[in-house]
Amino acid sequence: MRRAVLASHLGEYEIRQRMKASKDRSQFQRWQVILLTVKGLPADIVADYVGTTKGTVHQWVHHYNHDGPDEFLLHGRGGRRFGLLPLDEEEAFLENIRTTAGRGRILTAFAIQAALEEKVGRAVSEDYLYDLLHRHGWRKVMPQPHHPKADREQQEDFKKNFRSWWQPPRKNTTGKTRDR
């Protein structure tokens, strides 16, 4: 059984204080691993007590030893990791599009997508485009005035012949309903 060795950054009392001040379970577990390691327990027993694996115990001890107790804290990932443009550039891009629309030109999502691909320099998915529009309060989808495969002649023919054979349902004049 290999024992994890800790650097002497903090004493047992300070580790207990930080463990009690933990804001969530995962941070508490990390400090618990450090405390039990200070007590001299082997990594596999510490892992069993805390509910992690032996490799995780060694990893957390290594992180504590090399980065110190202040960097040992869990830092949220936070931020915006998947944007192709920063928010201010997205806003400027959409403001430029808005001025184009203000001159009376009709905007479609595909036209905005083409302009965005030109600005970014790579292909952009429709999902990213719609997320960008939603993020800045734009309406995403515009309904089409007619179906792209519609046949106007067939529609007119249907309108002419429809009334000749269709009859509205009869109203019950007696006021009684049928038993079924």
Order of alpha helices (4+ residues) and beta strands (2+ residues): alpha-alpha-alpha-alpha-alpha-alpha-alpha-alpha
